[in-house]
């Protein structure tokens, strides 16, 4: 059953990547038709900037665990997450280029969600769900089952933070294709959270509270 689940997640990831080109072209067409371009402080731009950073760490963690375990299922999941989020990150940064907006902001992360005053940046964890530098170093020091468990725990928390951000874009963003991409992130990451909970249970562990 789990293999079928992993296959479904991989299929969903592939569908997202296939749609990426179409989504990018759609945004370009919107921009070329006189549609209003999002401003630098808009939710659209804020989400693109913040989620690009959030995704980059997920890619980093996934490649770390691929080098720390020989377990086929964990390596496959990590590869799927890395590929999907790297491609989505490219799309988000591409949209900022298309809109001629900066990829960094002087405002704190999550300002576009009304959360700019939250404590952020502690030990490298810039946004909700992000792992700290200490946790990343620990992941790099482990191997086998221990690395698998920590990765699944860290990625579960990471996905929960990502879902919160994506739901914020669904509610606040104005570019239709970006809102649809955000909803796709919510759906895919919720499915992966359930898969990771099952994988943790098999290893005698559970997500962090």
Secondary structure, DSSP 8 states (H G I E B T S, - for coil): -HHHHHHHHHHHHHHHHHHHHHHHHHHHHHHHTT-----TTSHHHHHHHHHHHHHHHHHHHHHHHHTT---HHHHHHHHHHHHHHHHHHHHHHHHHHHTT--SS-SS-TTGGGT-TTS---BTTB-STT---HHHHHHHHH--HHHHHHHHHHHHHHHHHHHHHHHHHHHHH---HHHHHHHHHHHHHHHHHHHHHHHHHHHTT-----
